[in-house]
Amino acid sequence: MEAEKPAEAAAEPAPPKGMPRGKLLAIAGGGGVLAIGLLAGLLIWLWPSGPDPAALKAARERRAAAQAAAAASAAQAASAAHASHAASEAEGGEPEATQHAAAAEPETPPAAEATASAPAEAHAPAPPATQPTPAMAEASLDHLQRRLGEVLGPRGAVEAGRAGEWRVLTRASVTPPAPATAASGAPATVATARQHPAGGSVADPAPRGPWAYEGPTGPQAWGRLKPEYVTCANGKRQSPIDIRDGLALDLEAVRFEYQPGSFAIIDTGSTVQINLPPGNAIEVSGRRYELQQFHFHRPSEERIDGRRFDMDVHLVHRDAEGRTAIVAVLLERGAAQPLLQTLWNHLPLEKGEEVAVRNVSIDPAQLLPADRRYYTYMGSMTTPPCSEGVLWVVLQQPLSVSAAQIDIFSRLYPMNARPIQQSAGRMIKQSN
């Protein structure tokens, strides 16, 4: 057995000299792998290919989701801007809130997604809706801007800024009343934003426009609307006041010299005013004042021991030296008032249009109660420019007007009364 081993070993073929057997096997294996790879690559190159519907659908869904996310983000920014503005108004502030919303191009799919869809898109163009061309991107941004405008509505606006940026402006949604030219009142306007030199916008430092009873040009802003209105803000003897703790004295009665006559009526945009020709007057504290006009407020501007009445009428008088005396008559719900009904019957159809009524006469004395005891103090006009040095005579007894007559005025002016001002230690007298 041992003698046969050399013979079997001699029968095996000897490897080539200078090349180990392991190296030959490695070369052979590598050659086989290379041949298989070349064959697979050739098959892939020759095999007909086309777009993968599933991949294209997934890409479209990703792009749509990205655009929706961008729109939601911008809308959220606009809502946040409006909420911030509302909070500042609740704290007493008035400035417009200015927000910047960055508008990005539709998001590009991640690199891995682009790689997965590249072979299919290389051989077959994707449908036009899935190609984010510059024109389509611009159209998407325009749609988003319009959507933001719809969300804001009258509360704000969207303005174009630098490339890829918008400015979202919010403001108080106040509808200004119709224009008027009468001396006793004027409608409100909304403060606007001005352009900042460095770009963007900033709120005006003060409200602008005619005064009003509500909104950004309401009583809290009167003193900042015009330089001549500054007394409305820093005056020390302003009206109306809550009349309390008057000194009960034997005061001289007010002498009323009113007589029937023609009149003109005008809706000024802040009240209903009746203008009268000369011939009506009062005498008080040794002075004679001519009646110029009278007008109405709802509710009453004056209060008596904290009580506010349904309406009041102010009869405005001036003397030869230009000094003003106002007789205030409080109106409360009760029986109808004939003079008031005559006035309502001749209400003008347009604001700012004065209607002269010559075939009907009125007697201002019908606006006076039977009891003509009064309170008196020094105050101001209750509308801008809030001039001081006004003698106020407030009759103690109210005058009755019907609920229907109050309702007619309320439909025109549901609220046209200045808020109560500080009495600031002023002397108030009342007649016994």
LODREN-708230 format. One line per field, with one value per residue (C-alpha): z, y, x; residue number from 1. Coordinates in steps of 0.02 Angstrom, whole numbers. Layout:
BEGIN
pz (Z  ...)
py (Y  ...)
px (X  ...)
seq (NUM  ...)
***
This chain:
BEGIN
pz (0  43  -116  -225  -160  -260  -420  -388  -349  -509  -609  -557  -680  -614  -607  -720  -652  -572  -545  -380  -392  -277  -389  -541  -455  -407  -586  -653  -527  -560  -745  -721  -615  -743  -884  -787  -747  -929  -984  -858  -908  -1091  -1055  -957  -1097  -1231  -1133  -1180  -1034  -999  -860  -699  -665  -480  -464  -562  -456  -296  -359  -402  -230  -146  -245  -207  -22  -23  -104  18  164  98  80  255  328  244  298  476  471  412  551  679  616  634  808  861  795  886  1048  1029  1003  1160  1259  1191  1049  872  760  609  628  490  456  328  250  149  -8  -58  -225  -224  -129  -231  -191  -91  -184  -152  -230  -380  -405  -397  -531  -641  -756  -801  -825  -930  -1066  -1057  -1013  -863  -887  -895  -725  -639  -715  -598  -736  -689  -762  -657  -501  -529  -554  -391  -298  -373  -317  -141  -136  -189  -57  78  19  35  211  267  181  236  386  284  120  41  -47  -149  -69  -120  -225  -135  -1  35  163  254  322  446  506  597  500  515  383  368  368  217  188  264  260  405  548  682  622  494  456  500  389  414  450  313  314  234  148  252  161  196  130  211  292  459  542  540  706  724  647  504  431  490  666  712  864  843  764  740  727  875  1035  1101  946  920  998  875  714  688  784  814  899  1035  1167  1150  1229  1353  1396  1581  1563  1441  1415  1441  1625  1751  1849  2036  2200  2128  2244  2269  2252  2212  2035  1914  1794  1613  1502  1341  1193  1065  928  781  616  466  478  377  418  375  407  443  445  635  687  628  644  628  575  622  561  683  809  947  1102  1288  1428  1569  1692  1617  1438  1284  1169  997  953  802  786  883  857  938  1022  1062  1202  1303  1323  1495  1645  1805  1957  1841  1745  1555  1457  1289  1193  1217  1115  1120  1081  1033  1065  1038  1098  1006  1066  1002  1171  1173  1286  1261  1333  1351  1362  1413  1315  1387  1321  1343  1245  1068  1043  904  857  843  727  614  601  561  425  335  352  196  82  69  200  191  98  187  156  183  245  216  213  389  546  711  885  979  1142  1115  1159  1335  1483  1597  1741  1686  1836  1781  1819  1757  1741  1627  1497  1312  1146  1140  962  890  912  1089  1122  1306  1389  1351  1473  1496  1554  1579  1617  1761  1697  1547  1397  1335  1159  1091  1065  878  870  961  842  688  749  806  630  572  723  849  947  927  1105  1169  1324  1495  1537  1706  1806  1876  2029  1931  2020  1975  2024  2022  2039  2176)
py (0  121  76  133  313  379  310  397  559  546  523  698  839  960  1146  1266  1321  1496  1517  1457  1365  1488  1635  1544  1510  1694  1750  1627  1679  1865  1838  1748  1889  2018  1921  1907  2094  2140  2025  2099  2276  2233  2158  2313  2427  2327  2291  2414  2529  2657  2769  2686  2742  2708  2811  2955  2953  2953  3100  3199  3166  3222  3384  3418  3386  3506  3644  3616  3626  3791  3863  3807  3884  4051  4052  4013  4161  4274  4212  4239  4418  4453  4377  4485  4641  4596  4573  4745  4825  4739  4821  4993  5002  5055  5022  4908  4743  4707  4529  4457  4289  4202  4120  3972  3881  3710  3590  3478  3291  3219  3149  2969  2997  3084  2940  2811  2898  2951  2797  2810  2999  2988  2889  2958  3138  3156  3230  3421  3436  3353  3463  3611  3736  3921  3970  3839  3891  4072  4020  3920  4073  4182  4057  4057  4247  4252  4124  4228  4379  4280  4224  4403  4483  4664  4638  4653  4638  4543  4647  4590  4621  4567  4410  4262  4373  4445  4571  4530  4688  4677  4817  4849  4806  4968  5025  5214  5306  5406  5573  5730  5914  5981  6070  5955  5792  5689  5504  5390  5328  5184  5225  5162  5096  5195  5124  5114  5175  5011  4905  4834  4947  5027  5091  5277  5357  5431  5398  5512  5569  5643  5604  5473  5397  5224  5140  5206  5388  5374  5481  5402  5468  5638  5734  5658  5680  5863  5991  6095  5945  5929  6000  5842  5748  5870  5988  6011  6063  5936  5882  5782  5739  5637  5773  5733  5827  5996  6144  6178  6366  6496  6525  6649  6567  6552  6666  6579  6687  6556  6581  6482  6495  6405  6284  6183  6003  5910  5737  5786  5610  5613  5675  5756  5945  6083  6255  6405  6585  6728  6773  6642  6675  6645  6758  6682  6756  6928  6877  6855  6708  6680  6505  6441  6259  6105  5922  5751  5616  5434  5388  5548  5618  5690  5579  5627  5534  5396  5380  5390  5431  5367  5525  5709  5868  6007  6184  6282  6470  6605  6784  6936  6901  6722  6637  6478  6422  6252  6201  6011  5928  5744  5632  5476  5347  5394  5490  5549  5723  5821  5931  5780  5694  5849  5843  5657  5683  5798  5695  5718  5570  5604  5637  5810  5880  6024  6031  6201  6181  6341  6285  6212  6306  6238  6314  6266  6300  6133  6049  6123  6032  6121  6120  6221  6205  6162  6111  6223  6207  6260  6133  6110  6063  5874  5859  5909  6028  6011  6198  6243  6394  6331  6371  6216  6224  6048  6047  5932  5867  5749  5767  5619  5548  5388  5223  5237  5409  5344  5196  5308  5402  5240  5170  5319  5334  5192  5273  5451  5502  5551  5454  5537  5652  5686  5823  5870  5959  6078  6172  6112  6217  6166  6278  6247)
px (0  136  229  81  71  218  140  -30  57  156  -6  -79  -42  86  41  132  294  301  106  27  -138  -235  -193  -256  -423  -442  -410  -535  -669  -643  -657  -821  -894  -838  -918  -1083  -1082  -1049  -1188  -1310  -1264  -1288  -1458  -1511  -1451  -1539  -1699  -1841  -1887  -2023  -2085  -2135  -2315  -2302  -2142  -2216  -2374  -2272  -2168  -2324  -2399  -2239  -2237  -2422  -2392  -2244  -2347  -2491  -2371  -2301  -2477  -2527  -2370  -2401  -2585  -2533  -2413  -2555  -2671  -2533  -2510  -2696  -2701  -2554  -2642  -2804  -2707  -2626  -2798  -2864  -2723  -2770  -2646  -2685  -2536  -2549  -2458  -2332  -2277  -2155  -2201  -2065  -2134  -2026  -2019  -2106  -1994  -1877  -1889  -1741  -1590  -1640  -1812  -1736  -1615  -1753  -1856  -1708  -1700  -1883  -1882  -1723  -1813  -1990  -2039  -2152  -2327  -2327  -2414  -2266  -2129  -2094  -2056  -2025  -2194  -2283  -2189  -2240  -2421  -2416  -2350  -2486  -2617  -2544  -2544  -2726  -2769  -2685  -2783  -2946  -2900  -2860  -3009  -3036  -2922  -2762  -2671  -2525  -2393  -2243  -2073  -1901  -1875  -1955  -2036  -2208  -2269  -2431  -2515  -2658  -2770  -2930  -3084  -3176  -3296  -3290  -3456  -3508  -3418  -3490  -3448  -3549  -3462  -3532  -3456  -3362  -3337  -3193  -3054  -2933  -2751  -2636  -2458  -2317  -2163  -2004  -1846  -1757  -1899  -2054  -2184  -2215  -2373  -2411  -2364  -2538  -2709  -2759  -2922  -3087  -3143  -3273  -3356  -3280  -3128  -2951  -3010  -3129  -3128  -2968  -2876  -2957  -2813  -2689  -2787  -2744  -2641  -2797  -2879  -2747  -2865  -2970  -2824  -2747  -2890  -2932  -3115  -3186  -3367  -3476  -3464  -3562  -3653  -3643  -3644  -3695  -3709  -3895  -3915  -4048  -3989  -4065  -4185  -4131  -4234  -4285  -4338  -4386  -4516  -4588  -4498  -4425  -4280  -4155  -4110  -3950  -3879  -3699  -3627  -3615  -3789  -3950  -3933  -4064  -4002  -4109  -4122  -4087  -4222  -4204  -4100  -4071  -4013  -3910  -3786  -3813  -3767  -3873  -3837  -3915  -3975  -3876  -3926  -3975  -3931  -3955  -3851  -3889  -3870  -3864  -3689  -3728  -3758  -3847  -3781  -3721  -3885  -3878  -4036  -4098  -4051  -4017  -4030  -3899  -3957  -3800  -3797  -3664  -3650  -3586  -3408  -3407  -3430  -3535  -3677  -3759  -3927  -3940  -4111  -4116  -4236  -4317  -4438  -4621  -4751  -4716  -4643  -4731  -4582  -4469  -4592  -4595  -4406  -4401  -4531  -4408  -4250  -4141  -4109  -3921  -3789  -3713  -3865  -3952  -4139  -4222  -4401  -4500  -4681  -4671  -4620  -4555  -4546  -4386  -4479  -4567  -4402  -4404  -4484  -4606  -4483  -4332  -4219  -4044  -3865  -3726  -3538  -3396  -3342  -3305  -3380  -3406  -3339  -3170  -3085  -3158  -3141  -3156  -3237  -3414  -3555  -3662  -3844  -3915  -4101  -4144  -4313  -4307  -4421  -4524  -4505  -4581  -4492  -4527  -4446  -4292  -4285  -4286  -4132  -4049  -4059  -3957  -3840  -3848  -3705  -3642  -3596  -3424  -3368  -3381  -3234  -3154  -3239  -3067  -3136  -3247  -3383  -3558  -3710  -3893  -4044  -4170)
seq (1  2  3  4  5  6  7  8  9  10  11  12  13  14  15  16  17  18  19  20  21  22  23  24  25  26  27  28  29  30  31  32  33  34  35  36  37  38  39  40  41  42  43  44  45  46  47  48  49  50  51  52  53  54  55  56  57  58  59  60  61  62  63  64  65  66  67  68  69  70  71  72  73  74  75  76  77  78  79  80  81  82  83  84  85  86  87  88  89  90  91  92  93  94  95  96  97  98  99  100  101  102  103  104  105  106  107  108  109  110  111  112  113  114  115  116  117  118  119  120  121  122  123  124  125  126  127  128  129  130  131  132  133  134  135  136  137  138  139  140  141  142  143  144  145  146  147  148  149  150  151  152  153  154  155  156  157  158  159  160  161  162  163  164  165  166  167  168  169  170  171  172  173  174  175  176  177  178  179  180  181  182  183  184  185  186  187  188  189  190  191  192  193  194  195  196  197  198  199  200  201  202  203  204  205  206  207  208  209  210  211  212  213  214  215  216  217  218  219  220  221  222  223  224  225  226  227  228  229  230  231  232  233  234  235  236  237  238  239  240  241  242  243  244  245  246  247  248  249  250  251  252  253  254  255  256  257  258  259  260  261  262  263  264  265  266  267  268  269  270  271  272  273  274  275  276  277  278  279  280  281  282  283  284  285  286  287  288  289  290  291  292  293  294  295  296  297  298  299  300  301  302  303  304  305  306  307  308  309  310  311  312  313  314  315  316  317  318  319  320  321  322  323  324  325  326  327  328  329  330  331  332  333  334  335  336  337  338  339  340  341  342  343  344  345  346  347  348  349  350  351  352  353  354  355  356  357  358  359  360  361  362  363  364  365  366  367  368  369  370  371  372  373  374  375  376  377  378  379  380  381  382  383  384  385  386  387  388  389  390  391  392  393  394  395  396  397  398  399  400  401  402  403  404  405  406  407  408  409  410  411  412  413  414  415  416  417  418  419  420  421  422  423  424  425  426  427  428  429  430  431  432)
***
